[in-house]
Amino acid sequence: MADLRSSIQSARKLHASGAGSVLDVLLRSAQAGPAELAQQLKQHGVDVLLTSEGVTPDFTALDLKTAAVLGCVPLRMSGDATVRLALADPWKDDSVRRASAALGFVPQLVAVPSALLESWLGQAAPPTGNGTTPGANGAGNSVPNANGDVSGPVVDFVDAAIRAAFSAGASDIHFECGRGGVIVKLRQDGVLSRFASMDDRVRAEEVISRIKVLAQLDITERRTPQDGRFRFDLGTRSVDLRVSIMPSVFGEDAVLRLLDKAQLRSRDEAVSLDLLGFDAVSAEQIRDLAGLPHGMLLITGPTGSGKTTTVYAVLSEINNGFEKIITIEDPVEYELPGVLQIPVNERKGLTFAKGLRSILRHDPDRILVGEIRDAETAEIAVQSALTGHQVFTTVHANSVFDVTGRFRHFGLDMFGFMASLNGVVVQRLVRRLCAQCVGTRPPSDKERAWLQGLGLGDVQASMPHAAGCKACGGTGYQGRLVLAEVHAIDDGFRDLVTNGMPVSALREHVAKSGVQSLATQSARMVLSGVTTPEEIKRVVGWQ
């Protein structure tokens, strides 16, 4: 059994390098025949299928475009209603998890030869020479739209982009209109990648109009920005999308943010700081700050740094049913059982500030304010923290020093703000190197100077390099890691801020407190081969 496990791992590596499916590699190298190999793989939870006899692909269970993105095919055997899932690599957890989410259940996995998989997926017409996806020109299978109807190429184009983004775990979909048409890009792990295009100026305008219709926006207004949201039906589940329409010189662009309210809920384990990738020391420090009876805990960082997810992880850990937890958010991004979650609705007059005032009359123990954007909300949040409530909130700032400047800019009494502040978590998300294609290269002079400037001693002879392979889509990265500075605010820091001391004095105080900076943490990640200098420069900067 141990030998087979080792053979599977070797076959997976060869598969990732383009040597055929995992089953192809195993059949070529295994001492046993196909029947014996199938019996052995069965013990690993995977069936083997060598021919298409008596087997029918079922693209009603998982639509054809999503199946093509994930590289899998749902199957039905003759005389058996159970849906199975054929994959080139049935041990690739990420593909299995996303396919299971789209299906609504965990299917029985089937290993198949590459030729068989490609013949089934061949039912999806490949992209045309100009990069237009199936459906963009009316070819290929239609995809059910949000209302469950089947319509023309524009509906197919938009729906296919949403389904593919959900299946790929993307956070945003960008519809960018140019002189010749519209290009669709997906943001995965914080980076944009091209997904599809439609080389037709008129159809491009219809794509934006389709998005406006879904979000119930004014399709006749093309000169001012518009914001909206809608829910998209994926069959077994639905996903909420936040829409931003912006005028441009070539018409209008649209950005759709995917808000999967169920993604933080798992049947096996609840979301936690450990599950999000915080190191043990940082996670324990955040738990200590979150466990205080009153005061404010701020999570800060730029857009896309995972602030909201961290706040939800904290709430999930402290949600024991003995305390009243209320949140006010714009929008409610994830659902938490046992928590009163209030969505901001500025059109109806429910702002952060007005909602927060009402929350205080609802006898809460802990309060989440989705984001502090203005002086009124900041003032009420501070007063809530000073009057015996625990307040969790986020703010857009790049460092703990920027946080104090931001609240000073709001015109708050800094003595009251600092008295309410228990801690600040400054975080970033960086991409992790793909384990299957990580390479090395010599360090540049600038990289040597950067690392030596951080006091990390002699720089090693090689630096990690993102080579790119099929497993990671050629990017060289798979997944992301969290970097966090956890600052427990002490009286010394409070005195420096309230007395208006310069940032250099604040920085010196933080350095003496022993908090390891993001720059130092990220440099250590590079030296340990977890990520690359280029990724650190993009996200954190070389400081």
C-alpha positions in Angstrom: 0.0 0.0 0.0 2.9 2.4 0.8 4.5 1.6 -2.6 1.2 2.4 -4.4 0.9 5.7 -2.5 4.4 6.6 -3.6 3.6 5.6 -7.1 0.5 7.8 -7.1 2.5 10.8 -5.9 5.1 10.2 -8.6 2.4 9.8 -11.3 0.8 13.0 -10.1 4.1 14.9 -10.7 4.5 13.4 -14.1 0.9 14.3 -14.9 1.5 17.9 -13.9 4.4 18.0 -16.3 2.2 16.9 -19.2 2.8 13.1 -19.3 -0.9 12.2 -19.5 -3.4 11.6 -16.8 -2.4 10.0 -13.5 -4.0 6.7 -14.6 -2.1 6.8 -17.9 1.2 7.1 -16.0 0.2 4.4 -13.5 -0.7 2.0 -16.3 2.6 2.5 -18.1 4.7 2.0 -15.0 2.7 -0.4 -12.8 3.8 -4.0 -12.5 0.2 -5.1 -12.1 -2.3 -5.3 -14.9 -5.3 -3.0 -15.3 -7.7 -5.1 -13.3 -5.3 -5.5 -10.3 -4.4 -1.8 -10.4 -8.1 -0.9 -10.4 -8.6 -3.0 -7.3 -5.7 -1.4 -5.6 -6.9 2.2 -6.4 -10.4 1.3 -5.2 -8.9 1.0 -1.7 -7.7 4.6 -2.1 -11.4 5.7 -2.8 -11.0 6.0 -6.6 -12.6 3.9 -9.3 -11.0 3.2 -12.6 -12.6 3.5 -16.0 -10.8 2.5 -19.2 -13.6 2.8 -21.8 -16.7 4.8 -22.4 -18.9 1.7 -22.8 -22.1 2.0 -20.8 -21.1 5.5 -19.6 -22.8 8.8 -20.4 -21.5 12.3 -19.5 -24.1 14.2 -17.5 -23.6 18.0 -18.1 -26.9 18.7 -16.4 -25.3 17.9 -13.0 -22.3 20.1 -13.8 -22.5 22.4 -16.8 -20.0 21.8 -19.6 -18.1 25.1 -19.3 -17.5 24.6 -15.5 -16.4 21.0 -16.2 -13.9 22.2 -18.8 -12.5 24.8 -16.4 -12.0 22.2 -13.7 -10.9 19.4 -16.0 -13.5 16.9 -14.9 -16.6 15.2 -16.3 -19.7 14.1 -14.4 -20.7 10.6 -15.4 -23.7 8.3 -15.1 -23.3 4.5 -15.5 -26.1 2.6 -17.3 -28.6 1.3 -14.8 -27.2 3.6 -12.0 -28.5 7.0 -11.2 -25.5 8.0 -9.1 -23.3 10.7 -10.5 -19.6 10.0 -10.5 -16.8 12.4 -11.3 -14.0 11.6 -13.8 -10.7 13.5 -13.4 -7.3 13.3 -14.8 -6.0 13.7 -11.2 -8.6 12.5 -8.7 -6.2 13.3 -5.8 -6.1 17.0 -6.6 -8.1 18.3 -3.6 -8.7 21.8 -5.0 -10.5 20.5 -8.1 -12.5 17.9 -6.2 -13.6 20.5 -3.6 -14.7 23.0 -6.2 -16.5 20.4 -8.3 -18.2 19.1 -5.1 -19.3 22.6 -4.3 -20.8 23.0 -7.8 -22.5 19.6 -7.6 -23.8 20.1 -4.0 -22.3 16.8 -2.8 -19.1 14.9 -2.7 -19.1 12.4 -5.7 -17.4 9.1 -6.1 -14.1 9.8 -8.0 -13.1 8.0 -11.1 -9.6 7.9 -12.7 -9.7 7.9 -16.5 -7.2 8.1 -19.4 -6.5 11.5 -20.8 -7.9 10.5 -24.2 -11.3 9.6 -22.7 -11.5 12.8 -20.7 -10.6 14.9 -23.7 -13.2 13.2 -25.9 -16.0 14.0 -23.4 -14.8 17.6 -22.9 -14.5 17.9 -26.6 -18.2 18.4 -26.7 -17.3 22.0 -25.6 -16.2 23.9 -28.6 -12.7 25.3 -28.1 -12.0 29.0 -28.1 -11.9 30.5 -31.6 -8.8 32.1 -33.0 -9.8 35.6 -31.8 -10.1 34.4 -28.2 -13.9 34.4 -28.1 -15.4 31.8 -25.8 -18.1 29.2 -26.7 -21.4 31.0 -26.5 -19.9 34.3 -27.3 -20.8 33.7 -31.0 -23.8 31.6 -30.4 -21.9 28.3 -30.6 -21.8 25.7 -27.9 -24.3 24.8 -25.2 -26.4 27.5 -23.6 -26.1 28.1 -19.9 -29.1 28.7 -17.7 -29.3 32.4 -16.6 -30.1 33.7 -13.2 -33.8 33.3 -13.9 -33.4 29.7 -15.0 -34.1 30.6 -18.7 -32.0 29.8 -21.7 -31.2 32.7 -24.0 -28.8 34.0 -26.6 -25.0 34.5 -26.8 -24.9 37.6 -24.5 -26.6 35.8 -21.7 -24.4 32.7 -22.3 -21.3 34.9 -22.2 -22.1 36.6 -18.9 -23.4 33.4 -17.2 -20.4 31.4 -18.3 -18.1 34.0 -16.8 -19.9 33.9 -13.5 -19.9 30.2 -13.3 -16.3 29.9 -14.3 -15.3 32.5 -11.7 -17.2 30.7 -9.0 -15.7 27.3 -9.9 -12.2 28.8 -10.1 -12.5 30.5 -6.7 -12.1 33.9 -8.1 -13.0 37.0 -6.0 -13.9 39.4 -8.9 -14.9 39.4 -12.5 -13.8 42.3 -14.7 -15.7 43.1 -17.9 -13.4 45.6 -19.7 -14.8 47.3 -22.8 -12.3 48.5 -25.5 -12.4 49.8 -29.0 -13.1 46.3 -30.5 -15.2 44.6 -27.9 -15.1 43.3 -24.3 -12.5 41.3 -22.4 -13.3 39.3 -19.3 -10.7 38.9 -16.6 -10.9 36.9 -13.3 -9.1 38.0 -10.2 -7.6 34.8 -8.5 -5.3 35.1 -5.5 -5.3 38.8 -5.9 -4.0 38.8 -9.6 -6.0 39.3 -12.8 -5.9 36.7 -15.5 -7.7 36.8 -18.9 -10.7 34.4 -19.2 -12.5 35.3 -22.4 -13.4 38.0 -24.9 -16.1 39.1 -27.3 -14.8 41.0 -30.4 -18.0 42.8 -31.2 -18.6 46.4 -30.0 -22.4 46.2 -30.1 -22.4 42.9 -28.2 -20.0 44.4 -25.7 -22.6 47.1 -24.9 -25.2 44.3 -24.6 -23.0 42.5 -22.1 -23.0 45.5 -19.8 -26.7 46.0 -20.3 -27.3 42.4 -19.3 -25.3 42.9 -16.1 -27.3 46.1 -15.4 -30.6 44.2 -15.9 -29.5 41.5 -13.4 -28.5 44.2 -10.8 -31.7 46.2 -11.5 -29.8 49.3 -12.6 -30.7 51.9 -15.2 -29.7 50.6 -18.6 -30.2 54.0 -20.2 -27.7 55.8 -17.9 -24.2 55.5 -19.4 -22.5 58.6 -18.1 -22.4 58.1 -14.3 -21.2 55.3 -12.1 -23.8 52.8 -10.8 -23.7 50.2 -8.0 -26.0 47.3 -7.4 -26.1 43.6 -6.5 -27.9 40.4 -7.5 -28.1 36.7 -6.6 -27.1 34.2 -9.3 -28.5 30.7 -9.2 -25.9 27.9 -9.7 -28.4 25.1 -9.5 -27.6 23.5 -6.2 -26.7 26.8 -4.6 -26.6 30.5 -5.2 -24.0 33.2 -5.0 -24.4 36.9 -4.3 -22.6 39.4 -6.5 -21.9 43.1 -5.9 -21.8 45.1 -9.1 -19.9 48.3 -10.0 -20.5 50.0 -13.4 -18.1 52.7 -14.4 -18.2 54.9 -17.6 -15.1 54.8 -19.8 -13.9 56.3 -23.1 -15.2 53.1 -24.9 -18.5 52.8 -23.1 -18.7 51.3 -19.7 -16.7 48.7 -17.6 -18.2 46.4 -15.0 -16.7 44.7 -12.0 -18.6 41.9 -10.2 -17.5 40.9 -6.7 -18.4 37.4 -5.7 -19.8 37.1 -2.2 -20.2 33.4 -1.4 -22.0 33.5 1.9 -21.5 29.8 2.5 -17.8 29.6 1.9 -16.8 30.0 5.5 -19.0 27.2 6.6 -17.7 23.6 6.5 -19.3 20.4 7.5 -16.0 19.1 8.9 -14.6 22.1 10.8 -15.5 25.7 11.6 -13.5 28.5 10.2 -10.8 29.6 12.5 -7.6 31.7 12.6 -5.6 28.6 12.3 -7.5 27.5 9.2 -6.9 30.9 7.6 -3.1 30.3 8.0 -2.2 32.6 10.9 0.9 31.4 12.7 0.4 30.1 16.2 1.8 33.2 18.0 -0.3 35.7 15.9 -3.4 33.6 16.3 -3.1 33.4 20.1 -2.4 37.2 20.3 -5.6 37.9 18.3 -7.6 35.5 20.5 -6.4 37.3 23.6 -7.4 40.7 22.2 -10.8 39.3 21.0 -11.5 37.8 24.4 -11.3 41.2 26.3 -14.6 42.3 27.8 -14.8 45.7 26.1 -12.8 47.9 23.8 -12.0 48.0 20.0 -10.1 45.5 17.9 -9.2 46.9 14.4 -8.3 44.8 11.4 -6.5 46.9 8.8 -4.9 46.6 5.4 -5.5 47.5 1.8 -8.5 46.2 -0.3 -8.2 42.5 -0.8 -6.0 41.8 2.2 -8.6 39.5 3.9 -9.7 41.8 6.6 -13.4 40.7 6.6 -12.5 37.0 6.5 -10.3 37.5 9.6 -13.0 39.3 11.5 -15.4 36.5 10.7 -12.9 33.9 11.9 -12.6 35.8 15.2 -16.4 36.0 15.5 -16.8 32.3 14.7 -14.3 31.3 17.5 -16.0 33.4 20.2 -19.6 32.6 19.1 -20.5 30.3 22.0 -24.1 31.1 22.2 -23.8 32.9 25.6 -23.4 36.4 24.3 -25.4 38.6 21.9 -23.4 39.3 18.8 -24.7 41.8 16.2 -23.1 42.8 13.0 -23.8 45.7 10.6 -22.2 45.2 7.2 -22.2 46.5 3.6 -23.0 43.9 2.4 -23.4 40.8 4.6 -20.6 38.7 3.0 -20.9 35.5 5.0 -23.6 33.9 7.1 -22.9 33.2 10.7 -25.4 31.0 12.6 -26.7 32.5 15.9 -25.5 36.0 14.9 -27.8 38.9 14.1 -26.5 40.3 10.8 -27.8 43.7 9.5 -27.2 44.8 5.9 -26.6 48.5 5.3 -29.2 50.0 3.0 -28.3 53.6 2.3 -31.1 54.0 -0.2 -33.6 53.3 2.6 -31.7 55.4 5.1 -29.9 52.6 7.0 -26.3 53.8 7.2 -23.5 52.4 9.3 -24.0 55.2 11.8 -27.8 54.9 12.1 -27.7 51.2 12.3 -25.0 51.2 15.0 -27.1 53.6 17.1 -30.0 51.2 16.9 -27.8 48.2 17.7 -26.8 49.7 21.0 -30.4 49.6 22.1 -30.6 45.9 21.2 -28.5 44.8 24.2 -25.4 43.5 22.4 -22.3 42.1 24.0 -20.1 42.2 20.9 -20.5 44.3 17.8 -19.0 44.0 14.3 -19.0 47.2 12.2 -18.1 46.0 8.7 -16.0 49.1 7.9 -15.4 52.5 9.4 -15.7 55.0 6.5 -16.7 58.3 8.1 -16.3 60.4 11.3 -19.9 59.7 12.5 -19.5 55.9 12.4 -16.0 56.2 14.0 -17.3 58.3 16.8 -20.2 55.9 17.6 -17.9 52.9 17.4 -15.5 54.5 19.9 -18.3 55.4 22.3 -19.7 51.9 22.1 -16.2 50.5 23.0 -15.9 53.0 25.9 -19.3 52.1 27.3 -18.7 48.4 27.9 -19.1 46.8 24.5 -16.5 44.9 22.5 -16.3 46.3 18.9 -14.7 44.6 16.0 -14.2 46.6 12.8 -12.0 47.1 9.8 -10.5 50.2 8.3 -8.4 50.8 5.1 -4.9 51.7 6.3 -1.5 50.3 5.5 0.0 50.3 9.0 -0.7 50.8 12.6 0.7 54.3 12.2 -1.7 55.1 9.4 -4.6 53.9 11.6 -3.9 56.7 14.1 -3.6 59.2 11.3 -6.9 58.1 9.8 -8.8 58.5 13.0 -7.1 61.8 13.7 -8.3 62.9 10.2 -11.9 62.0 11.2 -11.6 64.7 13.9 -12.0 62.4 16.9 -10.8 63.1 20.4 -7.6 61.0 20.2 -7.6 60.4 24.0 -11.0 58.7 23.8 -10.0 56.8 20.7 -6.8 55.5 22.1 -8.5 54.6 25.4 -11.0 52.4 23.5 -8.4 50.8 21.3 -7.2 47.3 22.5 -5.3 46.2 19.4 -4.6 46.5 15.7 -4.0 43.7 13.3 -2.2 44.8 10.1 -2.3 42.1 7.5 -1.6 41.2 3.9 -2.1 38.2 1.6 0.7 36.9 -0.5 0.7 34.1 -3.1 2.3 30.7 -2.2 4.7 29.1 -4.6 3.3 26.0 -6.5 5.0 23.0 -4.9 5.1 21.2 -8.2 7.1 23.7 -10.2 9.1 25.8 -7.8 12.5 26.7 -9.2 15.5 28.7 -8.1 17.6 31.5 -9.6 20.6 33.7 -8.4 19.6 36.7 -6.3 19.9 40.2 -7.8 22.0 43.0 -6.3 18.8 44.8 -5.2 17.5 41.6 -3.5 20.7 41.2 -1.7 20.6 44.8 -0.5 16.9 44.4 0.6 17.6 41.3 2.7 20.8 42.6 4.2 19.0 45.9 5.0 16.6 43.9 7.2 19.5 42.5 9.1 19.1 38.9 7.9 22.8 38.3 7.5 24.4 36.6 4.4 22.0 36.1 1.6 21.8 32.5 0.3 23.1 31.6 -3.2 19.7 31.1 -4.8 16.2 32.6 -4.6 12.9 30.9 -5.1 11.4 31.4 -8.6 7.8 30.9 -9.9 8.4 28.6 -12.9 4.8 27.8 -13.8 3.2 24.5 -14.8 -0.2 23.0 -15.7 -1.1 22.4 -12.1 -1.0 26.2 -11.3 -2.2 27.4 -14.7 1.3 28.7 -15.6 1.4 31.3 -12.8 3.9 29.5 -10.5 1.6 30.1 -7.5 -1.1 28.1 -5.8 -3.1 29.6 -2.9 -2.3 32.5 -0.6 -0.7 33.0 2.9 -1.5 35.6 5.5 1.1 37.9 6.9 0.1 39.8 10.1 1.5 42.3 12.6 -0.5 42.0 15.8 -0.2 45.1 17.9 -1.5 45.1 21.5 -1.9 48.7 22.3 -0.2 49.6 25.6 -0.2 52.8 27.7 3.2 53.9 26.2 1.8 53.8 22.7 -1.4 55.6 23.8 0.7 58.4 25.4 2.8 58.9 22.3 -0.3 59.2 20.1 -2.3 61.5 22.4 0.8 63.7 22.8 1.1 64.0 19.0 4.6 62.5 18.8 6.1 61.9 15.4 5.8 58.6 13.5 9.5 57.9 14.1 8.8 57.8 17.9 5.8 55.5 17.4 7.9 53.2 15.1 10.7 53.0 17.7 8.2 52.1 20.4 6.7 49.3 18.3 10.2 48.0 17.5 11.0 47.8 21.2 7.7 45.9 21.8 9.0 43.0 19.8 6.4 43.0 17.0 8.0 41.6 13.9 7.3 43.8 10.9 5.6 42.6 7.7 8.8 43.3 5.9 10.8 41.0 8.1 8.2 38.3 8.0 7.9 38.4 4.3 11.7 38.3 3.8 11.9 35.2 6.0 9.2 33.6 3.8 11.3 34.2 0.8 14.4 32.7 2.4 12.4 29.7 3.4 11.2 29.2 -0.2 7.5 29.8 0.4 7.1 32.8 -1.9 9.2 35.0 -4.2 10.8 38.4 -3.9 8.6 39.6 -6.8 5.4 38.7 -4.9 6.6 40.4 -1.8 7.5 43.5 -3.8 4.0 43.5 -5.3 2.1 43.1 -2.0 4.3 44.4 0.8 7.1 46.3 -0.9 10.8 46.2 -0.2 11.1 48.3 2.9 
